[in-house]
Amino acid sequence: MAEADHGAWYREMFAPSVTAGLLRPADLAGYRNAPVYIRRSMHVPPSSEAVRDAMPVFFEILAEEPEPPVRVVLGHFIFVYIHPYIDGNGRIGRFLMNVMLAAGGYPWTVVPLERRDAYRAALEEASVRQNIVPCADFFAQLVKAGFRGKPVAKVPKA
């Protein structure tokens, strides 16, 4: 499902950005055609040419992985590592993570704003230092909180 639908998810999620003039319509047509850089990161995503080779392999890896927790962690990490779109890779990666969580019987979760620095640090550790453990631990904490019924993000008071 993720392989077949991720492009449609991206277009639906970012169509308002085209309307607002933040993205060009062509930016929503397939994978990126230009280099991208991640703010406050040492990781430089693969070239746009490499993206076209990497994405089919990414989805093949997801389809072959039998363990839902592994699929969640690697799926999210590899997607944002490849960074296939010009913008919104983290948001689509987190949406994809939740699709995989739900498919594995886990609760839907969010990365709370107050934990965004820890989230980015875990991704940086994985992408730059090839250490996926902090990333796996970070997601496991969020999922465990969801199972305990604890909100993972602060709810603003009305």
BAPAVEX-907323 format. One record per residue: residue in three letters; y, x, z negated of N, C-alpha, C in turn. Coordinates in steps of 0.2 Angstrom, whole numbers, plus 5000, padded with zeros to 4 digits. Each point is the difference from the previous one (the first is absolute). Layout:
REM residues N
+------+------+------+------+-------+-------+-------+------+------+------+
| type | n.c2 | n.c1 | n.c3 | ca.c2 | ca.c1 | ca.c3 | c.c2 | c.c1 | c.c3 |
+------+------+------+------+-------+-------+-------+------+------+------+
|  ala |    Y |    X |    Z |     Y |     X |     Z |    Y |    X |    Z |
...
+------+------+------+------+-------+-------+-------+------+------+------+
***
This chain:
REM residues 158
+------+------+------+------+-------+-------+-------+------+------+------+
| type | n.c2 | n.c1 | n.c3 | ca.c2 | ca.c1 | ca.c3 | c.c2 | c.c1 | c.c3 |
+------+------+------+------+-------+-------+-------+------+------+------+
|  met | 4994 | 5004 | 5000 |  5006 |  4996 |  5000 | 5006 | 5004 | 5000 |
|  ala | 5000 | 5005 | 4996 |  5006 |  5005 |  4999 | 5002 | 5003 | 5007 |
|  glu | 4995 | 5002 | 5003 |  5001 |  5004 |  5007 | 5003 | 4995 | 5005 |
|  ala | 4997 | 4994 | 5000 |  5002 |  4995 |  5005 | 5007 | 4997 | 4998 |
|  asp | 5002 | 5000 | 4994 |  5006 |  4996 |  4998 | 5006 | 5004 | 4998 |
|  his | 4999 | 5006 | 4998 |  5005 |  5004 |  4997 | 5007 | 5000 | 5005 |
|  gly | 4999 | 5001 | 5006 |  5006 |  4999 |  5004 | 5004 | 4994 | 5000 |
|  ala | 4996 | 4994 | 4999 |  5003 |  4994 |  5000 | 5004 | 4999 | 4993 |
|  trp | 4996 | 5003 | 4995 |  5004 |  5000 |  4993 | 5006 | 5004 | 5000 |
|  tyr | 5000 | 5006 | 5004 |  5006 |  5004 |  5000 | 5006 | 4996 | 5004 |
|  arg | 4998 | 4997 | 5005 |  5005 |  4996 |  5004 | 5003 | 4995 | 4996 |
|  glu | 4996 | 4996 | 4997 |  5002 |  4994 |  4996 | 5004 | 5003 | 4994 |
|  met | 4998 | 5005 | 4997 |  5004 |  5002 |  4994 | 5007 | 5003 | 5002 |
|  phe | 5000 | 5003 | 5006 |  5006 |  5004 |  5002 | 5005 | 4996 | 5005 |
|  ala | 4998 | 4995 | 5002 |  5004 |  4996 |  5005 | 5007 | 4998 | 4998 |
|  pro | 5000 | 4999 | 4993 |  5007 |  4999 |  4998 | 5005 | 5006 | 5000 |
|  ser | 4997 | 5006 | 5000 |  5003 |  5006 |  5001 | 5003 | 5001 | 5007 |
|  val | 4997 | 4997 | 5005 |  5002 |  5000 |  5007 | 5006 | 4995 | 5000 |
|  thr | 4999 | 4994 | 4997 |  5006 |  4995 |  5000 | 5006 | 5003 | 4997 |
|  ala | 4999 | 5004 | 4994 |  5006 |  5003 |  4997 | 5002 | 5006 | 5003 |
|  gly | 4997 | 5002 | 5006 |  5003 |  5006 |  5003 | 4998 | 5007 | 4997 |
|  leu | 4995 | 5000 | 4995 |  4998 |  5006 |  4997 | 4994 | 5004 | 5004 |
|  leu | 4996 | 4996 | 5004 |  4995 |  5002 |  5004 | 5001 | 4998 | 5007 |
|  arg | 4998 | 5003 | 5005 |  5000 |  4998 |  5007 | 4994 | 4996 | 5001 |
|  pro | 5000 | 4995 | 5005 |  4993 |  4996 |  5001 | 4995 | 5005 | 5002 |
|  ala | 5001 | 5006 | 5004 |  4995 |  5004 |  5002 | 4997 | 5004 | 4994 |
|  asp | 5004 | 5000 | 4994 |  4997 |  5003 |  4994 | 4994 | 4997 | 4998 |
|  leu | 4999 | 4993 | 5001 |  4995 |  4996 |  4998 | 4994 | 5000 | 5005 |
|  ala | 5001 | 5003 | 5006 |  4995 |  5000 |  5005 | 4995 | 5006 | 4999 |
|  gly | 4995 | 4999 | 4996 |  4995 |  5006 |  5000 | 5002 | 5005 | 4995 |
|  tyr | 4996 | 5006 | 5000 |  5002 |  5005 |  4996 | 5006 | 5004 | 5002 |
|  arg | 5002 | 5004 | 4995 |  5007 |  5004 |  5002 | 4999 | 5005 | 5006 |
|  asn | 5006 | 5001 | 5003 |  5000 |  5005 |  5005 | 5004 | 5005 | 4999 |
|  ala | 5002 | 5001 | 4994 |  5005 |  5006 |  4997 | 4997 | 5002 | 4994 |
|  pro | 5003 | 5006 | 4998 |  4998 |  5003 |  4993 | 5003 | 4996 | 4995 |
|  val | 4997 | 5000 | 4994 |  5003 |  4997 |  4994 | 5000 | 5005 | 4995 |
|  tyr | 5004 | 4999 | 4995 |  5000 |  5004 |  4994 | 5001 | 4996 | 4994 |
|  ile | 4997 | 5002 | 4995 |  4999 |  4996 |  4994 | 5006 | 5003 | 4995 |
|  arg | 5004 | 4995 | 4998 |  5005 |  5003 |  4995 | 4997 | 5002 | 4993 |
|  arg | 5003 | 5006 | 4998 |  4997 |  5003 |  4994 | 4993 | 5002 | 5000 |
|  ser | 4997 | 5002 | 5006 |  4993 |  5002 |  5000 | 5000 | 5006 | 5004 |
|  met | 4995 | 5004 | 4998 |  4999 |  5006 |  5004 | 4995 | 4998 | 5006 |
|  his | 4997 | 4995 | 5000 |  4995 |  4998 |  5005 | 5003 | 4998 | 5006 |
|  val | 4998 | 5003 | 5006 |  5003 |  4998 |  5006 | 4994 | 4996 | 5004 |
|  pro | 5001 | 4994 | 5002 |  4994 |  4996 |  5003 | 4998 | 5003 | 5007 |
|  pro | 4994 | 4999 | 5002 |  4998 |  5002 |  5006 | 5005 | 4998 | 5006 |
|  ser | 5000 | 5004 | 5005 |  5004 |  4998 |  5006 | 4998 | 4993 | 5003 |
|  ser | 5004 | 4997 | 5004 |  4999 |  4993 |  5002 | 4994 | 5001 | 5005 |
|  glu | 4999 | 5005 | 5003 |  4994 |  5001 |  5005 | 4993 | 5000 | 4995 |
|  ala | 5001 | 5003 | 4995 |  4994 |  5000 |  4995 | 4998 | 4993 | 4997 |
|  val | 5006 | 4996 | 4999 |  4999 |  4994 |  4997 | 4995 | 4996 | 5004 |
|  arg | 5001 | 5000 | 5007 |  4995 |  4996 |  5004 | 4993 | 5002 | 5000 |
|  asp | 4999 | 5006 | 4998 |  4993 |  5002 |  4999 | 4997 | 4999 | 4993 |
|  ala | 5005 | 5001 | 4995 |  4998 |  4999 |  4993 | 4999 | 4993 | 4998 |
|  met | 5003 | 4995 | 5003 |  5000 |  4993 |  4997 | 4993 | 4997 | 5002 |
|  pro | 4997 | 5001 | 5005 |  4993 |  4997 |  5001 | 4995 | 5004 | 4996 |
|  val | 5001 | 5006 | 4998 |  4995 |  5004 |  4996 | 5001 | 4997 | 4993 |
|  phe | 5007 | 4999 | 4998 |  5001 |  4997 |  4993 | 4996 | 4993 | 4999 |
|  phe | 5001 | 4996 | 5005 |  4996 |  4993 |  4999 | 4993 | 5001 | 5001 |
|  glu | 4997 | 5005 | 5003 |  4993 |  5001 |  5000 | 4998 | 5002 | 4993 |
|  ile | 5004 | 5005 | 4997 |  4998 |  5002 |  4993 | 5000 | 4994 | 4995 |
|  leu | 5005 | 4996 | 5001 |  5000 |  4994 |  4996 | 4994 | 4995 | 5001 |
|  ala | 4999 | 4999 | 5006 |  4994 |  4996 |  5001 | 4993 | 5002 | 4998 |
|  glu | 5000 | 5007 | 5000 |  4993 |  5003 |  4997 | 5000 | 5001 | 4993 |
|  glu | 5006 | 5000 | 4996 |  4999 |  5001 |  4993 | 4998 | 4994 | 4996 |
|  pro | 4994 | 5001 | 4997 |  4997 |  4994 |  4996 | 5003 | 4998 | 4994 |
|  glu | 5004 | 5005 | 4997 |  5002 |  4999 |  4993 | 5008 | 4998 | 5000 |
|  pro | 5001 | 4993 | 4998 |  5007 |  4998 |  5000 | 5005 | 5004 | 4997 |
|  pro | 4999 | 5003 | 4994 |  5005 |  5004 |  4997 | 5002 | 5006 | 5004 |
|  val | 4995 | 5003 | 5003 |  5001 |  5006 |  5004 | 5004 | 4998 | 5006 |
|  arg | 4998 | 4994 | 5003 |  5004 |  4997 |  5006 | 5007 | 4999 | 4998 |
|  val | 5001 | 4997 | 4994 |  5007 |  4999 |  4998 | 5004 | 5006 | 5000 |
|  val | 4998 | 5005 | 4996 |  5004 |  5007 |  4999 | 5000 | 5003 | 5007 |
|  leu | 4995 | 5002 | 5003 |  5000 |  5003 |  5006 | 5004 | 4996 | 5006 |
|  gly | 4999 | 4994 | 5000 |  5003 |  4996 |  5005 | 5008 | 5000 | 4999 |
|  his | 5002 | 4999 | 4994 |  5007 |  5001 |  4999 | 5003 | 5007 | 5002 |
|  phe | 4997 | 5005 | 4997 |  5002 |  5006 |  5000 | 5000 | 5003 | 5008 |
|  ile | 4995 | 4999 | 5003 |  4999 |  5002 |  5007 | 5005 | 4996 | 5004 |
|  phe | 5001 | 4994 | 4999 |  5005 |  4996 |  5004 | 5007 | 5003 | 4999 |
|  val | 5002 | 5001 | 4994 |  5007 |  5003 |  4999 | 5000 | 5007 | 5002 |
|  tyr | 4995 | 5004 | 5000 |  5000 |  5007 |  5002 | 5001 | 5000 | 5008 |
|  ile | 4997 | 4996 | 5004 |  5001 |  4999 |  5007 | 5007 | 4998 | 5002 |
|  his | 5002 | 4995 | 4996 |  5007 |  4997 |  5001 | 5001 | 4998 | 5007 |
|  pro | 4996 | 4995 | 5002 |  5000 |  4998 |  5007 | 5006 | 4997 | 5003 |
|  tyr | 5004 | 4997 | 4995 |  5006 |  4996 |  5003 | 5006 | 5004 | 4998 |
|  ile | 5005 | 4998 | 5004 |  5007 |  5003 |  4999 | 5003 | 4998 | 4993 |
|  asp | 4998 | 4995 | 4997 |  5003 |  4998 |  4994 | 4995 | 4995 | 4996 |
|  gly | 5000 | 5000 | 4994 |  4996 |  4995 |  4996 | 4993 | 5002 | 4999 |
|  asn | 4998 | 5006 | 5001 |  4993 |  5002 |  4999 | 4998 | 4999 | 4993 |
|  gly | 5004 | 5001 | 4995 |  4998 |  4999 |  4993 | 4999 | 4993 | 4998 |
|  arg | 5004 | 4995 | 5003 |  4999 |  4993 |  4999 | 4994 | 4998 | 5003 |
|  ile | 4999 | 5002 | 5006 |  4994 |  4998 |  5004 | 4993 | 5003 | 4996 |
|  gly | 5001 | 5006 | 4998 |  4994 |  5003 |  4997 | 4999 | 4997 | 4993 |
|  arg | 5005 | 4997 | 4997 |  4998 |  4997 |  4993 | 4997 | 4993 | 5002 |
|  phe | 5003 | 4997 | 5005 |  4997 |  4993 |  5002 | 4992 | 5001 | 5002 |
|  leu | 4999 | 5005 | 5004 |  4993 |  5002 |  5002 | 4996 | 5002 | 4994 |
|  met | 5003 | 5003 | 4995 |  4996 |  5001 |  4994 | 4998 | 4994 | 4997 |
|  asn | 5005 | 4995 | 5000 |  4998 |  4994 |  4996 | 4995 | 4996 | 5004 |
|  val | 5000 | 5000 | 5007 |  4995 |  4997 |  5004 | 4993 | 5003 | 4998 |
|  met | 5000 | 5006 | 4999 |  4994 |  5004 |  4998 | 4998 | 4998 | 4993 |
|  leu | 5005 | 5000 | 4996 |  4998 |  4998 |  4993 | 4997 | 4993 | 5000 |
|  ala | 5003 | 4995 | 5003 |  4997 |  4993 |  5000 | 4993 | 5000 | 5003 |
|  ala | 4999 | 5004 | 5006 |  4994 |  5000 |  5003 | 4994 | 5002 | 4995 |
|  gly | 5002 | 5005 | 4996 |  4996 |  5003 |  4995 | 4999 | 4996 | 4993 |
|  gly | 5004 | 4994 | 5000 |  4999 |  4996 |  4994 | 5005 | 5003 | 4994 |
|  tyr | 5005 | 5003 | 5002 |  5005 |  5003 |  4995 | 5006 | 4996 | 5000 |
|  pro | 5004 | 5000 | 4995 |  5006 |  4996 |  5000 | 5005 | 5003 | 5005 |
|  trp | 5004 | 4996 | 5003 |  5006 |  5002 |  5003 | 5005 | 5003 | 4996 |
|  thr | 5003 | 5006 | 5002 |  5005 |  5003 |  4995 | 5006 | 5003 | 5004 |
|  val | 5005 | 5002 | 4996 |  5006 |  5003 |  5003 | 5001 | 5007 | 4997 |
|  val | 5004 | 5004 | 5003 |  5002 |  5006 |  4997 | 5007 | 4998 | 4997 |
|  pro | 5000 | 5000 | 4993 |  5006 |  4998 |  4997 | 5006 | 5005 | 5001 |
|  leu | 5006 | 4998 | 5001 |  5006 |  5004 |  5001 | 5000 | 5005 | 4995 |
|  glu | 4999 | 4999 | 4994 |  5001 |  5005 |  4995 | 4994 | 5005 | 5000 |
|  arg | 4995 | 4999 | 5004 |  4995 |  5005 |  5001 | 5000 | 5003 | 5007 |
|  arg | 5005 | 4999 | 5004 |  5001 |  5003 |  5006 | 5000 | 5007 | 5001 |
|  asp | 5003 | 5004 | 4995 |  5000 |  5007 |  5000 | 4993 | 5003 | 4999 |
|  ala | 4996 | 4996 | 4995 |  4993 |  5003 |  4999 | 4996 | 4998 | 5006 |
|  tyr | 5001 | 4995 | 5004 |  4997 |  4998 |  5006 | 5001 | 5005 | 5005 |
|  arg | 5006 | 5002 | 5001 |  5002 |  5005 |  5005 | 4997 | 5007 | 4999 |
|  ala | 5000 | 5002 | 4993 |  4998 |  5006 |  4998 | 4992 | 5000 | 5001 |
|  ala | 4997 | 4995 | 4999 |  4992 |  5000 |  5002 | 4999 | 5001 | 5007 |
|  leu | 5004 | 4996 | 5004 |  4999 |  5001 |  5007 | 5002 | 5007 | 5003 |
|  glu | 5005 | 5003 | 4997 |  5002 |  5007 |  5001 | 4995 | 5005 | 4999 |
|  glu | 4997 | 4999 | 4994 |  4994 |  5004 |  4998 | 4994 | 5000 | 5004 |
|  ala | 4999 | 4994 | 5003 |  4994 |  4999 |  5005 | 5002 | 5003 | 5006 |
|  ser | 5006 | 4999 | 5003 |  5002 |  5002 |  5007 | 5001 | 5007 | 5000 |
|  val | 5004 | 5003 | 4995 |  5002 |  5007 |  5001 | 4995 | 5005 | 4997 |
|  arg | 4997 | 4997 | 4994 |  4995 |  5005 |  4996 | 4993 | 4998 | 5001 |
|  gln | 4998 | 4995 | 5004 |  4994 |  4998 |  5002 | 4996 | 4998 | 4993 |
|  asn | 5003 | 4997 | 4995 |  4997 |  4998 |  4994 | 5001 | 4992 | 4999 |
|  ile | 4995 | 4996 | 5002 |  5000 |  4993 |  5000 | 4999 | 4997 | 4993 |
|  val | 4998 | 5004 | 4995 |  4999 |  4997 |  4994 | 5006 | 4996 | 4996 |
|  pro | 5006 | 5003 | 5000 |  5005 |  4996 |  4998 | 5002 | 4994 | 5003 |
|  cys | 4999 | 5000 | 5007 |  5001 |  4993 |  5003 | 4994 | 4995 | 4998 |
|  ala | 4994 | 5002 | 5000 |  4995 |  4996 |  4998 | 5001 | 4997 | 4993 |
|  asp | 5002 | 5005 | 4995 |  5002 |  4998 |  4993 | 5005 | 4995 | 5000 |
|  phe | 5005 | 5001 | 5004 |  5006 |  4995 |  5000 | 4998 | 4993 | 5002 |
|  phe | 4996 | 5000 | 5005 |  4998 |  4993 |  5003 | 4995 | 4997 | 4995 |
|  ala | 4996 | 5004 | 4997 |  4995 |  4997 |  4995 | 5004 | 4997 | 4994 |
|  gln | 5005 | 5004 | 4997 |  5004 |  4997 |  4995 | 5003 | 4993 | 5002 |
|  leu | 5003 | 4999 | 5006 |  5003 |  4994 |  5002 | 4994 | 4995 | 5000 |
|  val | 4995 | 5001 | 5003 |  4994 |  4995 |  5000 | 4998 | 4998 | 4994 |
|  lys | 4999 | 5005 | 4995 |  4997 |  4999 |  4993 | 5005 | 4995 | 4997 |
|  ala | 5007 | 5001 | 5001 |  5005 |  4996 |  4996 | 4999 | 4993 | 5003 |
|  gly | 4999 | 4999 | 5007 |  4999 |  4994 |  5003 | 4994 | 4996 | 4997 |
|  phe | 4994 | 5004 | 4999 |  4994 |  4997 |  4997 | 5001 | 4997 | 4993 |
|  arg | 5005 | 5004 | 4996 |  5001 |  4998 |  4993 | 5005 | 4994 | 5000 |
|  gly | 5003 | 4998 | 5006 |  5005 |  4995 |  5000 | 5007 | 5002 | 4998 |
|  lys | 5001 | 5007 | 5000 |  5006 |  5002 |  4998 | 5005 | 5001 | 5007 |
|  pro | 5006 | 4998 | 4999 |  5004 |  5000 |  5006 | 5001 | 5008 | 5001 |
|  val | 5000 | 5002 | 5007 |  5001 |  5007 |  5001 | 5007 | 5002 | 5001 |
|  ala | 5004 | 4994 | 5002 |  5007 |  5001 |  5001 | 5004 | 4996 | 4995 |
|  lys | 5006 | 5002 | 4998 |  5005 |  4996 |  4996 | 5002 | 4994 | 5004 |
|  val | 5000 | 4994 | 4997 |  5003 |  4994 |  5003 | 5007 | 4999 | 4997 |
|  pro | 5005 | 5000 | 5005 |  5006 |  4999 |  4998 | 5001 | 4993 | 4996 |
|  lys | 5004 | 5000 | 4995 |  5002 |  4994 |  4996 | 5005 | 4996 | 5004 |
|  ala | 4999 | 4994 | 5001 |  5004 |  4995 |  5003 | 5007 | 4999 | 4997 |
+------+------+------+------+-------+-------+-------+------+------+------+
***
